[in-house]
């Protein structure tokens, strides 16, 4: 069976008669166009067959042998789902073969392994980590099992892919803000951080917004509470903006899937700008903390979290391009989009397993004995009058010092 688009039908074993060939091709194209316009994403596709009596009647000497021979070699065109069509669960599981069962089984094993790594790491953090960092560390580590479970659900239910994507995006953004809070906790709070950093330590020339030498004219600042508040807002806008964008996309998808498909690319600029600003804020923060927390592994903890977003976005974009290019097969009811999502989600499971193992190694590593940075000792000395009872006359002074950290 030859599978082609209605505009390019392949004809096999037909007469060399030009008039016959032209009439037959015109009829097939017309019927195929009508069938293609009426097929919906809910139907798995069907065969379009040429009415061979018409074709035989165009031959000069139609015989029984010719009729039978043409019927055997009838031109058939398989009309598939639309490239973005996604089947229901019933259609999906009906088409599953041994390869699909293997993918489901291996995926379940990977999810179980990720959950084990998470529980083991969490137990170690609760037992050994200082109180100020336990909550932040536990939240950050939960990104791997949450993404893994959401991805596995998208493997089992093809139409849950957008929900899994939204869950992955939202969980990462919330974890990125928790990472910022974790760095503050390592420093003992914002006040201790401001008191500990060197002057002119806030450098704006960091990627991805202001890379050298494009922005070499930007000055450096002394970190203040106001600057630290701005850094926090740059990171905090990540879960807020991303949550709003994906809420809009999910509403479109719930109303009409085609509406989501059409407007998806128009929402990408908001997502990209939000991510760039958030990464810029966390990069400036890490530049400030580079010397203070050099023994806390902040660079590695940032990388293993950032890779969740990088892998999800870049691979998602790559597989969308593969679908648009028409490089994946269409075997009704499995459309190219389903094939792309299945490969993408299976790859994400393996990557989450690797990242969870790396995160486990980083977060189980003992923190330095002096976990928090000691603020500088501040002493205030004032001259106090001495009450010497000499006819109620105050005479002389003495020096009194107070420890302002007490």
N, C-alpha and C positions, 0 to 999 in steps of 0.2 A: 504494500500500500504506500502510495506516495503522499507525503504530507507537505502541503505548500500553502501559501496565501492565495486568496481568490484572484489576485492580480497576476499571479505567475503560476499557472497550472502546467503540470508536466503531462504531456500526452504520450502514450505508449501504444505501439502496434496499431496504428490507424492507417487508413488509406492514404496514398500519395496524392489523391485527387485534391487539388487546391481548393475548389469550391466546397467540397465535403469537409475539409479541414477547417476552413474559415467558419462555416455554419456551426460545426460542432464546438469549436472554441468559443464562439460568441454565446452559444446557449449555455455552456458550462460556466462561463464567467458570470452570466446574468443570474443563473440559479444559485451559484455560490455566493454572490453578493447578497442576494435575498436571504439566504440561510445565515450568513455571517451577521447580518443586521439583526436578525431575530434571536440569535443564540444569547443566552444570559449566563452570568457567572455562576448561577445556581445549578445549571445543567451541565453534565460532564462532557457534552459534545456528542456529535453523531455523524453518520456518514452521509455524504451527498453523492448520489449516483446519477449518472447520465441516463436519460431515457433512450435506451439503445434502439427501439423500433424506429425512432426518428433518424438515428444515425444510419441504420441499415437501409431505410427507405431512400437515402441519398445515394446509395450505391447502385450501380447500373444493373447488376444481376444478383439480387439478394437470394441466397440459398440457405437451407437449413444449417449447413455446416458453418456458413458465415455468421448466422445469427448466434449459434452456440459459441463459436470462437470469440465473437465480440462480447458476449455476455460474460465469458470467463475472464476476458481481459478488460472488463468494464472500468472506465475511468472513475476512481473514487477519491474523494478529498476528505480528509479528517479535519473537522473544524474543532479547534481546541478552545479552552477557556481564553478569555482575554488575558494578556500577559500579567495583569495585576489581580486576576481573580483568585479568590481563596475559597476552597471547598469547606463544607461543614465537617463536623467530627465524624459523622457516619460515612460520608464519602471518603474522608481521609483514611479512616481505619480499614475500610473495604479495600482500598488500593495498597495497603501496607503489605510488604513481602518480608522475607527473612532479613534482608538488610535493615529495614525499618525496625524490626523487633530487636535486632542487635544494637542499633543506635539507642533505642529506649532503655535497654538493659544497662549498657555502658554508661549512659547518662545518669541513671539512678545510682549506680556505684560511685560515680564522681561526686554527685551531690552529697552522698553519705560521707565520703572522705572529707569534703570541705566542711561539713558540719562537725565532724570529729576534730579537725584542726582548730576550728573556732572554739569549741568547748574546752579543748586542752589549753589553748592560749589564754582563754578567759579565766580559767581556773588559776593559772600561774599569775595573771595580773592581779586578781582579787587577793591572792595570798601574799604577794611580794611588793606590789607597786604602792607608792605613797597615796594617801587618800585623795589628794587633789587631782590626780591623773587617772584614777580608775574609771570614772564614768566616761570621760572623753575617749580613752583607749578602747573601752568596750564598744562604744558606738562606732568608732572608725573600723574596727575589725568586723563588725556585723555587715559591712557592705558586701563582703565576699559570699557568705551564705545567702543573703537576700537576693543578690544578683543571680546566683546559681539556681536558686529555687524558681525565680521568675523566668529565667531562661529555659529551664527544663519544662515549665508549664507551657511555654511557647512552642517547644518541640512536640508536646503531646496535643496541644490545641492550636492549630495554625492561626486562627483568628485572634489569638491572645498575644500576637507578636507586638502590636502597638502598646498594649498594656505593659508587657515586659520591658519594652524600650523606655516607657515613661517611668516605670519603677526603677530601672537601672540609672537613668538620668537623675531622678530626684534623690535617690539614695546616695549617689556620688556627691551631689552638691551639698547635701546636709552633712556628709562626712567631711567634706573639705572645710566647712566652717568649724566642725568639731576639731579638726586638725589645727586650725588657727588657735582655738581655745586651749588645746593641749600644749602648744608651744608657750602660751601665756602661763599655763600652770607650771611648766618646767622652770619658768623664771620666777615663780613665786608670786605672780600677779603683775598687773600693769605698772603699779607704783615702783616695784622693785626693778622691773625691766627698764623704766625710764631713768631710774637712778643709777643703773649699772652700765648702760651703753655709753660709748664714747661720743664726744661732740662731732657734729657733721657726719653722723653714721647713717642717716636715711638717704639712700641713693635711689633716684628715680630711673636711672639708666639700666633697667633690667628688662629682660624679655617677658612677655611677647610684645608689649606696647612700645617701649622706649629702649631699643637696643643700640649699642654703640656700633658705628659712629654716627648713626642717623640723628640721635638726640644728645650729642655730646655737649650741647649748650645748657642742658638742664642742670640746675644747681643741686647741691647737697644740703640737707637740713639737719638740725639737731632735733632728735625725736622728742616730741612733747605729747601731752595727753590728747591734744587736738589732732595731731598727726596720727596717733595710734587709733583714735576714733574713726578717722577717715579710712585707714587700712582695714579696720573691722567692717566698715560699711561696704567696702569693695568686695570683701569675701562674703558678707551676709546677703548681698543681693543675688548671689548664685542660686540658692534654693528658692528664693522668692520669685525671681523672673522666670526661671526654668519651670517652676511649678505652674505659674500662670500660663505660659506658652503651651505646655502639654495639656493643661486643662482645656484650652481652646481647641487643640487638635483632637482631643478625645470627644469633645462635644460635636465637632464636625463629623468625626468617624461614626458616632452613635446616630447622628441624623442621616448621613448618607456617606457611604465609603468613598464614592467618587469625589465628593466634596473635600474630603480629607486628602485624597491623592492630588487634587488640583492645587490646593493651598499649602501643601507641605513645604514646598520650596520657598514660598513667600515668607514663611515663619523662620526659616533658617538664619537670616541676618540677625534677628533678635537673639537667637540662641548663641550664635558665634560671638557677637559683641559682648554679651553677658559673660561668656566663658573667658574671653580675652581679658576683660576687666578684672574678673575674679583671679585669674592666674597671675595677673600683674600685681595685685595686692598681696597675694601669698608669696610671690617672688621677692618683693621688697621686704616683707617681714622676715623671710629667711636670710636675706642679705644682712639685715640688722642683727639677727641672732647667730650668725655664722661663727663668731668667736666665742660668744657666751655659752652656746650649747653644742660645742664641737664634739663632745663625748656622748651626746644623747642620740646620735643617729638620725637627726631630723631630715637630712637629705634623702636617705634611703626610705624613710617612712613616707616622705612626700612622693617619691618616685613610684613606689608600689601602689599608692592610691591614685596617682595621676594616670597610670597605665590603664586603669579601669575605663576612664573616659576616652583615652586615646584609642585603645583597641575597639571600643564600642562604636565610636563615631567613624573612624577611618574604615573599619571593616564594613560597617553598615553602608557607608557611601560607596565603597568598592562593589559590594554585591548588588546595590541598586543599579550601578552602572552596567554590571553584567546582565541584569534583567533587561535594561533598556537596549542593550546591544543585541539582544536575542541569542545569546550564546548558550543558554540552558534549554534542555528539551521540554516539550510539553506532552505529557502522557495523562490524558484526562482520567480522573479528576485532578491530578497533580499538575498545577500550573508552574511556569518558570519562577514566579514569586515564591511559591511554596518551597521549591527546590533551593532557592537562594536563602530563604529564612532558615531552612533546616541545616544547611551547611554553616551558616553564620552562627546559629545558636549552639550547634555542636562544637564549633571552634571556641566559642566563648566559654563553654564549660571547662574545656581543657585549660584555657588561659586563666580562668578563675582559680583552678586547682593550683597552678604554679604560683600565682600571686598570693594565694592564701598561705602556701608553704613559706614563701619569702617573708610575708608579714609575720608569720608565727616566729620565724627566726629573729626578726628585728625586735619584736615586742617582748619576747621572752628573755632577751639579753638584759642582764641586770643593769639598772641605772647607776650612775656614779654615786658614791657614798654621800657626797654633798649634792643631793638631787636639785635643790633650789639654790639659786644664786643669792649669796648674802648681800644685802644692801649695804652701802657704805655707812659706817658709824657716824652719826651726826651728834655733835655735842654743842650745847648752847651755854654760854657763860655770861652771867649778868652780875653787875655790882649791886649788892644789897646793903642798905644802911644797917649799922650795928646799933642795937638798942642798949646803950650803956646808961644805966640809971645813975646819972650824976646830976641831981637837981632837975630831972626830967629833960635833960639836954642831950640830943642825939649827936654823937661825935664819932667820926671815923666810918669806914666801910670795910666790907670783907667780900671776897669773891666766891660765888656759888655756881657750880656746874651741874647741868641736868642732862641725862641721857635721853635724847628725843626718841629713841627706838623703844624705850620701855613703855 
